[in-house]
Amino acid sequence: MLRWALIFLVVALIAGLLGFTSIAGGAMVIAKWLFYIFVILFVVSLIMHLIRGRAP
């Protein structure tokens, strides 16, 4: 998921440099949401790992 967020970020940066502001804005919104989802899933995974502990 982080890979997709980075891909959309690069697309947004390139589109912004070329002057396609609406495409750049849309790509930035998608990249931001994907990044937030990635962070939330990472934190949940980290908490679950700490709660569960090591396997016997």
N, CA, C and O atoms as a printed pandas DataFrame, in Angstrom:
     atom_number atom_name residue_name chain_id  residue_number  x_coord  y_coord  z_coord
0              1         N          MET        A               1    0.822   -1.179    0.000
1              2        CA          MET        A               1    0.000    0.000    0.000
2              3         C          MET        A               1    0.875    1.255    0.000
3              4         O          MET        A               1    0.534    2.257   -0.628
4              5         N          LEU        A               2    1.979    1.193    0.693
5              6        CA          LEU        A               2    2.883    2.334    0.695
6              7         C          LEU        A               2    3.448    2.568   -0.704
7              8         O          LEU        A               2    3.687    3.709   -1.100
8              9         N          ARG        A               3    3.656    1.500   -1.439
9             10        CA          ARG        A               3    4.148    1.624   -2.811
10            11         C          ARG        A               3    3.160    2.405   -3.672
11            12         O          ARG        A               3    3.559    3.266   -4.457
12            13         N          TRP        A               4    1.858    2.100   -3.522
13            14        CA          TRP        A               4    0.844    2.814   -4.307
14            15         C          TRP        A               4    0.781    4.284   -3.907
15            16         O          TRP        A               4    0.590    5.148   -4.763
16            17         N          ALA        A               5    0.937    4.577   -2.629
17            18        CA          ALA        A               5    0.935    5.966   -2.189
18            19         C          ALA        A               5    2.110    6.723   -2.807
19            20         O          ALA        A               5    1.962    7.869   -3.233
20            21         N          LEU        A               6    3.275    6.079   -2.853
21            22        CA          LEU        A               6    4.442    6.726   -3.457
22            23         C          LEU        A               6    4.269    6.905   -4.961
23            24         O          LEU        A               6    4.703    7.914   -5.517
24            25         N          ILE        A               7    3.635    5.931   -5.629
25            26        CA          ILE        A               7    3.390    6.041   -7.067
26            27         C          ILE        A               7    2.463    7.225   -7.347
27            28         O          ILE        A               7    2.728    8.019   -8.250
28            29         N          PHE        A               8    1.381    7.346   -6.579
29            30        CA          PHE        A               8    0.472    8.470   -6.787
30            31         C          PHE        A               8    1.144    9.797   -6.452
31            32         O          PHE        A               8    0.850   10.814   -7.080
32            33         N          LEU        A               9    2.038    9.796   -5.474
33            34        CA          LEU        A               9    2.771   11.013   -5.148
34            35         C          LEU        A               9    3.657   11.428   -6.314
35            36         O          LEU        A               9    3.712   12.608   -6.659
36            37         N          VAL        A              10    4.337   10.491   -6.912
37            38        CA          VAL        A              10    5.198   10.799   -8.066
38            39         C          VAL        A              10    4.358   11.276   -9.242
39            40         O          VAL        A              10    4.737   12.226   -9.927
40            41         N          VAL        A              11    3.218   10.625   -9.485
41            42        CA          VAL        A              11    2.325   11.060  -10.565
42            43         C          VAL        A              11    1.854   12.486  -10.317
43            44         O          VAL        A              11    1.803   13.297  -11.242
44            45         N          ALA        A              12    1.510   12.792   -9.067
45            46        CA          ALA        A              12    1.058   14.142   -8.741
46            47         C          ALA        A              12    2.164   15.170   -8.955
47            48         O          ALA        A              12    1.914   16.256   -9.478
48            49         N          LEU        A              13    3.385   14.827   -8.553
49            50        CA          LEU        A              13    4.494   15.768   -8.734
50            51         C          LEU        A              13    4.784   16.013  -10.212
51            52         O          LEU        A              13    5.012   17.152  -10.619
52            53         N          ILE        A              14    4.778   14.966  -11.003
53            54        CA          ILE        A              14    5.035   15.112  -12.440
54            55         C          ILE        A              14    3.912   15.900  -13.106
55            56         O          ILE        A              14    4.165   16.782  -13.927
56            57         N          ALA        A              15    2.661   15.574  -12.746
57            58        CA          ALA        A              15    1.525   16.300  -13.326
58            59         C          ALA        A              15    1.564   17.771  -12.920
59            60         O          ALA        A              15    1.233   18.645  -13.721
60            61         N          GLY        A              16    1.963   18.046  -11.695
61            62        CA          GLY        A              16    2.075   19.432  -11.252
62            63         C          GLY        A              16    3.149   20.188  -12.015
63            64         O          GLY        A              16    2.966   21.354  -12.365
64            65         N          LEU        A              17    4.267   19.525  -12.273
65            66        CA          LEU        A              17    5.343   20.173  -13.037
66            67         C          LEU        A              17    4.920   20.459  -14.475
67            68         O          LEU        A              17    5.340   21.456  -15.062
68            69         N          LEU        A              18    4.092   19.588  -15.038
69            70        CA          LEU        A              18    3.652   19.763  -16.421
70            71         C          LEU        A              18    2.436   20.673  -16.537
71            72         O          LEU        A              18    2.019   21.000  -17.648
72            73         N          GLY        A              19    1.863   21.088  -15.414
73            74        CA          GLY        A              19    0.760   22.036  -15.461
74            75         C          GLY        A              19   -0.619   21.418  -15.396
75            76         O          GLY        A              19   -1.609   22.138  -15.528
76            77         N          PHE        A              20   -0.727   20.130  -15.200
77            78        CA          PHE        A              20   -2.024   19.465  -15.096
78            79         C          PHE        A              20   -2.472   19.517  -13.632
79            80         O          PHE        A              20   -2.342   18.538  -12.897
80            81         N          THR        A              21   -2.996   20.661  -13.225
81            82        CA          THR        A              21   -3.270   20.866  -11.812
82            83         C          THR        A              21   -4.406   20.003  -11.284
83            84         O          THR        A              21   -4.357   19.561  -10.136
84            85         N          SER        A              22   -5.427   19.755  -12.095
85            86        CA          SER        A              22   -6.535   18.937  -11.596
86            87         C          SER        A              22   -6.108   17.487  -11.412
87            88         O          SER        A              22   -6.511   16.840  -10.446
88            89         N          ILE        A              23   -5.311   16.983  -12.312
89            90        CA          ILE        A              23   -4.797   15.616  -12.178
90            91         C          ILE        A              23   -3.844   15.537  -10.992
91            92         O          ILE        A              23   -3.862   14.562  -10.241
92            93         N          ALA        A              24   -3.026   16.547  -10.828
93            94        CA          ALA        A              24   -2.080   16.570   -9.705
94            95         C          ALA        A              24   -2.827   16.615   -8.377
95            96         O          ALA        A              24   -2.444   15.935   -7.425
96            97         N          GLY        A              25   -3.883   17.406   -8.311
97            98        CA          GLY        A              25   -4.666   17.495   -7.083
98            99         C          GLY        A              25   -5.340   16.181   -6.748
99           100         O          GLY        A              25   -5.345   15.757   -5.592
100          101         N          GLY        A              26   -5.905   15.536   -7.750
101          102        CA          GLY        A              26   -6.547   14.237   -7.531
102          103         C          GLY        A              26   -5.562   13.172   -7.100
103          104         O          GLY        A              26   -5.850   12.375   -6.206
104          105         N          ALA        A              27   -4.409   13.156   -7.728
105          106        CA          ALA        A              27   -3.393   12.172   -7.370
106          107         C          ALA        A              27   -2.866   12.409   -5.958
107          108         O          ALA        A              27   -2.563   11.458   -5.239
108          109         N          MET        A              28   -2.756   13.674   -5.562
109          110        CA          MET        A              28   -2.286   13.974   -4.205
110          111         C          MET        A              28   -3.305   13.530   -3.156
111          112         O          MET        A              28   -2.929   13.037   -2.092
112          113         N          VAL        A              29   -4.589   13.703   -3.456
113          114        CA          VAL        A              29   -5.627   13.264   -2.518
114          115         C          VAL        A              29   -5.580   11.752   -2.357
115          116         O          VAL        A              29   -5.667   11.241   -1.240
116          117         N          ILE        A              30   -5.443   11.042   -3.461
117          118        CA          ILE        A              30   -5.367    9.578   -3.402
118          119         C          ILE        A              30   -4.120    9.142   -2.644
119          120         O          ILE        A              30   -4.188    8.243   -1.806
120          121         N          ALA        A              31   -2.983    9.772   -2.930
121          122        CA          ALA        A              31   -1.736    9.421   -2.238
122          123         C          ALA        A              31   -1.852    9.672   -0.745
123          124         O          ALA        A              31   -1.376    8.873    0.061
124          125         N          LYS        A              32   -2.484   10.781   -0.372
125          126        CA          LYS        A              32   -2.631   11.107    1.045
126          127         C          LYS        A              32   -3.509   10.077    1.751
127          128         O          LYS        A              32   -3.165    9.624    2.843
128          129         N          TRP        A              33   -4.621    9.707    1.155
129          130        CA          TRP        A              33   -5.511    8.715    1.769
130          131         C          TRP        A              33   -4.840    7.361    1.880
131          132         O          TRP        A              33   -4.963    6.690    2.905
132          133         N          LEU        A              34   -4.124    6.946    0.831
133          134        CA          LEU        A              34   -3.428    5.660    0.892
134          135         C          LEU        A              34   -2.353    5.673    1.981
135          136         O          LEU        A              34   -2.158    4.672    2.670
136          137         N          PHE        A              35   -1.663    6.788    2.138
137          138        CA          PHE        A              35   -0.646    6.886    3.180
138          139         C          PHE        A              35   -1.278    6.795    4.563
139          140         O          PHE        A              35   -0.756    6.103    5.437
140          141         N          TYR        A              36   -2.398    7.487    4.770
141          142        CA          TYR        A              36   -3.085    7.426    6.064
142          143         C          TYR        A              36   -3.569    6.014    6.370
143          144         O          TYR        A              36   -3.451    5.543    7.502
144          145         N          ILE        A              37   -4.108    5.346    5.370
145          146        CA          ILE        A              37   -4.563    3.962    5.570
146          147         C          ILE        A              37   -3.376    3.071    5.928
147          148         O          ILE        A              37   -3.485    2.217    6.808
148          149         N          PHE        A              38   -2.235    3.266    5.244
149          150        CA          PHE        A              38   -1.035    2.496    5.543
150          151         C          PHE        A              38   -0.583    2.720    6.985
151          152         O          PHE        A              38   -0.254    1.762    7.685
152          153         N          VAL        A              39   -0.566    3.961    7.428
153          154        CA          VAL        A              39   -0.128    4.265    8.792
154          155         C          VAL        A              39   -1.072    3.637    9.814
155          156         O          VAL        A              39   -0.617    3.071   10.807
156          157         N          ILE        A              40   -2.373    3.729    9.583
157          158        CA          ILE        A              40   -3.347    3.137   10.502
158          159         C          ILE        A              40   -3.166    1.627   10.579
159          160         O          ILE        A              40   -3.153    1.058   11.671
160          161         N          LEU        A              41   -3.028    0.978    9.430
161          162        CA          LEU        A              41   -2.837   -0.472    9.428
162          163         C          LEU        A              41   -1.518   -0.862   10.089
163          164         O          LEU        A              41   -1.449   -1.891   10.762
164          165         N          PHE        A              42   -0.482   -0.065    9.909
165          166        CA          PHE        A              42    0.802   -0.341   10.542
166          167         C          PHE        A              42    0.692   -0.246   12.055
167          168         O          PHE        A              42    1.207   -1.103   12.772
168          169         N          VAL        A              43    0.022    0.792   12.543
169          170        CA          VAL        A              43   -0.124    0.969   13.987
170          171         C          VAL        A              43   -0.960   -0.161   14.587
171          172         O          VAL        A              43   -0.621   -0.686   15.648
172          173         N          VAL        A              44   -2.043   -0.536   13.919
173          174        CA          VAL        A              44   -2.869   -1.642   14.398
174          175         C          VAL        A              44   -2.065   -2.932   14.430
175          176         O          VAL        A              44   -2.156   -3.701   15.387
176          177         N          SER        A              45   -1.282   -3.170   13.390
177          178        CA          SER        A              45   -0.451   -4.362   13.340
178          179         C          SER        A              45    0.589   -4.360   14.458
179          180         O          SER        A              45    0.839   -5.395   15.077
180          181         N          LEU        A              46    1.190   -3.212   14.715
181          182        CA          LEU        A              46    2.183   -3.099   15.776
182          183         C          LEU        A              46    1.553   -3.344   17.143
183          184         O          LEU        A              46    2.131   -4.047   17.972
184          185         N          ILE        A              47    0.397   -2.783   17.382
185          186        CA          ILE        A              47   -0.295   -2.993   18.660
186          187         C          ILE        A              47   -0.687   -4.459   18.824
187          188         O          ILE        A              47   -0.522   -5.021   19.906
188          189         N          MET        A              48   -1.195   -5.074   17.782
189          190        CA          MET        A              48   -1.576   -6.488   17.866
190          191         C          MET        A              48   -0.357   -7.364   18.142
191          192         O          MET        A              48   -0.450   -8.339   18.888
192          193         N          HIS        A              49    0.767   -7.029   17.554
193          194        CA          HIS        A              49    1.985   -7.790   17.799
194          195         C          HIS        A              49    2.439   -7.642   19.248
195          196         O          HIS        A              49    2.871   -8.618   19.861
196          197         N          LEU        A              50    2.347   -6.444   19.799
197          198        CA          LEU        A              50    2.753   -6.222   21.182
198          199         C          LEU        A              50    1.806   -6.902   22.162
199          200         O          LEU        A              50    2.240   -7.412   23.195
200          201         N          ILE        A              51    0.529   -6.911   21.844
201          202        CA          ILE        A              51   -0.445   -7.571   22.727
202          203         C          ILE        A              51   -0.265   -9.081   22.708
203          204         O          ILE        A              51   -0.290   -9.736   23.750
204          205         N          ARG        A              52   -0.083   -9.619   21.517
205          206        CA          ARG        A              52    0.024  -11.063   21.360
206          207         C          ARG        A              52    1.323  -11.603   21.921
207          208         O          ARG        A              52    1.341  -12.699   22.482
208          209         N          GLY        A              53    2.385  -10.878   21.786
209          210        CA          GLY        A              53    3.681  -11.328   22.285
210          211         C          GLY        A              53    4.309  -12.372   21.371
211          212         O          GLY        A              53    3.887  -12.568   20.231
212          213         N          ARG        A              54    5.317  -13.027   21.899
213          214        CA          ARG        A              54    6.008  -14.047   21.111
214          215         C          ARG        A              54    5.256  -15.358   21.141
215          216         O          ARG        A              54    4.619  -15.721   22.130
216          217         N          ALA        A              55    5.353  -16.052   20.028
217          218        CA          ALA        A              55    4.721  -17.376   19.946
218          219         C          ALA        A              55    5.594  -18.382   20.696
219          220         O          ALA        A              55    6.820  -18.279   20.657
220          221         N          PRO        A              56    4.982  -19.355   21.379
221          222        CA          PRO        A              56    5.778  -20.338   22.126
222          223         C          PRO        A              56    6.549  -21.271   21.214
223          224         O          PRO        A              56    7.263  -22.151   21.693
